[in-house]
Amino acid sequence: MKETPKQYIKRILGNLGGQHPLRVQGATPQKIKRLIRRLTPAEMRRRPAKGKWSIAEILAHLADTELVGGYRMRTILSKSGTPIQAFDQDDWARDGQYARRDPRHSLAVFKTLREANLRLLKSLSPKKWSNYGNHAERGKETIRRVVEMFAGHDLNHLKQIEAQAKRKRG
């Protein structure tokens, strides 16, 4: 059963547990690098179960969502109240051939995009943090909420990567 947008928001924000979202985002690429350090590309491409993403697919997803997030934030910052289009991550994974992407390259792309997005966020005036977009599924989302959602999203996928990396290492 697919979760509702409200359930998704609650689950993702629940991952933060009081952690500072920008610190979480800043630490994520290095944490992933450490978790996958000893894994081979083949190990990272192995799915943990039918219908579940491999580490390689998660890394490709993180790279693409960082690109989307950067675009969304820049759009919101340039015009508060702008509509924000949703996307189907499973369609993107299939059509973007996440399973075939080089996981280390996906991590490098994610890291580069993340650094650019964090530089932007750290340069914002307090007023800009209240700019918002109207997400097609989740409704009004301020820059602050987008940042919190991305940090919670990071933590969600870090748990998945960590669990898979432990199983693969034995």
Secondary structure, 3 states (H helix, E strand, C coil): CCCCHHHHHHHHHHCCCCCCHHHHHHHHHHHHHHHHCCCCHHHHHCCCCCCCCCHHHHHHHHHHHHHHHHHHHHHHHHCCCEEECCCCHHHHHHHCCHHHCCHHHHHHHHHHHHHHHHHHHHCCCHHHHHCEEEECCCEEEEHHHHHHHHHHHHHHHHHHHHHHHHHHHC
